[in-house]
Amino acid sequence: MTMLYSLNADAAAIADRFGIAAGTDPWSGGYVSPAGFAPVITAGREFIAGPGASNQPWRMVPRLWGVPPPPSAHDAARPVLSVRNTQSPFWIGNLRNPEFRCLVPATAFMEWGGTGPDGKRRQHWFAASDQPLFAMAGVWMDSEVPGFALLTSSPNALAKQAGRDAMPVILPDHRGAWATWLHGGWDKASALLQPYSSSLMRDGER
């Protein structure tokens, strides 16, 4: 499970990349860890009802990485960071309502691999070679402090080599894919939940 990702771009650069207004987001770049705030991009309909809701501009807003777990969870204090089962009753309502889907900007994500010759576990930092600043598919939940989780897919060849059985969903490098995730019906949006091509990724092992 992804436990750390980087977003080495400030709010202005993120806004320019995704064609939105930067607003007052204070993000200046850095790492994002569980229970930390990071900018996400929504369809801008969170507080708007009625027929004009679908015409709102996309918004960059801060959200907490991780959502409170369901009451049945064994560890009620541990936030849920990723979505592995899109059919789960815990997620199904939010995923089928596009207003709760979001783009999660990133420049790389980290996965733990096996141990090296020195006996220490290796960090694999995966980045998209074709888009230095990419969007991961996310979903957010409205709670006391709104939080988000990352959608996952089966691993590509690079992630498998690192011993992973899942990876975050990196969306294709075009606005049509981003718009489908933020606005489309679940049939079209769920078709985007595919492993990113390993030929378009690089692994900066540490």
C-alpha positions in Angstrom: 0.0 0.0 0.0 1.3 3.4 -0.9 2.3 5.3 2.3 4.0 8.3 0.8 4.0 10.4 -2.3 5.7 13.6 -3.5 4.2 16.7 -5.1 7.2 18.7 -6.0 5.2 21.6 -7.6 3.7 24.6 -5.9 0.0 25.6 -6.2 0.6 27.9 -9.1 2.3 25.2 -11.1 -0.4 22.7 -10.3 -3.1 25.2 -11.4 -1.3 25.9 -14.6 -0.9 22.1 -15.4 -4.6 21.4 -14.9 -6.1 24.6 -16.2 -7.6 25.9 -13.0 -7.3 28.8 -10.7 -4.7 28.5 -7.9 -7.0 30.3 -5.5 -5.4 30.7 -2.0 -4.0 27.2 -1.6 -0.7 27.6 0.3 1.0 24.4 -1.1 4.6 25.1 -1.9 5.7 21.5 -2.7 7.0 18.5 -0.8 6.0 15.1 0.5 2.5 13.9 1.4 2.2 11.3 4.2 -0.9 9.8 5.8 -3.0 12.2 7.8 -1.3 15.1 6.0 -3.0 17.8 4.0 -2.4 18.0 0.2 -4.2 19.8 -2.6 -6.7 17.8 -4.7 -8.8 18.9 -7.6 -12.6 18.6 -7.5 -15.4 19.3 -10.0 -16.3 22.3 -7.9 -19.8 21.1 -7.0 -19.3 20.3 -3.3 -21.4 23.2 -2.0 -23.7 23.8 -5.0 -27.0 22.2 -5.7 -29.4 22.5 -8.6 -29.1 22.4 -12.4 -26.1 24.7 -12.6 -23.9 22.4 -10.5 -22.4 20.6 -13.5 -21.1 23.9 -15.0 -18.9 24.9 -12.1 -15.2 25.4 -12.6 -12.8 22.8 -11.2 -11.4 23.8 -7.8 -8.1 23.1 -6.0 -8.8 22.5 -2.3 -6.9 21.0 0.6 -7.9 17.6 1.8 -6.5 15.2 4.4 -5.0 12.0 3.0 -7.0 9.3 4.7 -10.6 8.9 5.7 -12.1 7.6 8.9 -12.6 3.8 8.7 -16.0 2.2 8.9 -17.3 1.2 12.3 -16.5 -2.4 11.7 -12.8 -1.7 11.2 -10.4 -3.5 13.6 -8.3 -0.3 14.1 -10.7 2.6 14.3 -7.8 5.1 14.7 -6.1 4.1 11.4 -7.3 6.1 8.4 -8.2 4.4 5.1 -5.7 5.6 2.5 -6.7 3.6 -0.6 -9.6 2.0 -2.3 -9.0 -1.7 -3.3 -12.6 -2.8 -3.6 -14.8 -0.4 -5.6 -17.8 -2.6 -4.8 -17.5 -2.1 -1.1 -20.6 -0.5 0.5 -18.2 1.8 2.2 -17.1 3.4 -1.1 -19.8 2.6 -3.6 -22.0 5.6 -3.0 -19.2 8.2 -3.2 -17.6 6.6 -6.3 -20.9 6.6 -8.2 -21.4 10.3 -7.4 -18.8 12.2 -9.4 -18.9 15.2 -7.1 -16.9 13.0 -4.6 -14.2 12.0 -7.1 -11.1 14.1 -7.3 -7.7 14.4 -9.0 -4.7 13.9 -6.7 -1.7 15.7 -8.2 1.7 14.0 -7.7 5.2 13.8 -9.1 6.0 10.4 -7.7 4.7 7.8 -5.3 6.7 5.4 -3.0 6.3 1.7 -2.5 8.3 -0.5 -0.2 10.3 -3.3 -1.8 12.5 -6.1 -0.5 15.7 -5.7 1.5 19.0 -4.9 -0.1 22.5 -6.2 0.6 22.7 -3.9 3.6 19.6 -5.6 5.1 17.4 -2.4 4.8 14.1 -2.3 2.9 14.3 -0.5 -0.4 12.1 2.5 -1.3 10.8 2.5 -4.9 9.9 5.9 -6.1 7.7 5.5 -9.2 7.2 8.5 -11.5 5.6 8.9 -14.9 8.2 9.6 -17.6 5.7 11.1 -19.9 4.1 13.5 -17.4 6.3 14.9 -14.6 3.2 16.2 -12.8 0.4 13.6 -13.1 -3.0 13.0 -11.6 -3.9 10.0 -9.5 -7.6 9.0 -9.3 -9.0 9.8 -5.9 -12.3 9.9 -4.0 -13.1 12.1 -1.0 -15.5 11.8 1.9 -17.1 14.6 3.9 -16.5 14.2 7.6 -15.4 16.5 10.4 -12.2 17.1 8.3 -12.8 16.0 4.7 -10.3 13.4 3.6 -9.4 11.5 0.4 -8.2 8.1 -0.6 -6.4 6.8 -3.7 -8.0 4.4 -6.2 -5.8 1.4 -6.9 -5.4 -1.1 -9.8 -3.5 -4.3 -10.4 0.2 -3.6 -10.6 2.2 -3.1 -13.8 5.4 -4.9 -14.5 7.5 -2.4 -12.5 5.3 -2.5 -9.5 5.3 -6.3 -9.6 9.1 -6.3 -9.7 9.0 -4.4 -6.5 6.8 -7.1 -5.0 3.6 -5.1 -5.0 0.1 -6.5 -5.6 -1.5 -3.1 -6.4 -0.6 0.4 -7.4 -2.3 3.8 -7.4 -4.2 4.7 -10.6 -2.4 7.3 -12.7 -4.8 8.9 -15.1 -3.8 9.4 -18.8 -2.2 12.7 -19.8 -5.1 14.5 -21.2 -8.0 16.6 -20.0 -10.6 14.3 -21.4 -9.5 11.5 -19.0 -9.5 14.0 -16.1 -13.0 15.2 -17.0 -14.3 11.7 -17.2 -13.1 11.0 -13.7 -14.6 14.2 -12.4 -17.8 14.2 -14.3 -18.5 10.9 -16.0 -20.9 8.1 -15.1 -19.4 5.2 -13.2 -19.3 3.0 -16.2 -16.9 5.3 -18.0 -15.0 6.5 -14.9 -14.3 2.9 -13.7 -12.8 2.0 -17.1 -9.9 4.4 -16.2 -8.9 2.2 -13.3 -6.1 0.5 -15.1 -2.4 0.0 -14.3 -0.3 2.7 -15.9 2.0 1.3 -18.7 5.4 0.4 -17.2 7.0 1.7 -20.5 5.8 5.2 -19.4 7.2 4.9 -15.8 10.5 4.9 -14.1 11.6 3.5 -10.8 14.0 5.6 -8.7 15.0 2.9 -6.2 16.7 4.1 -3.0 
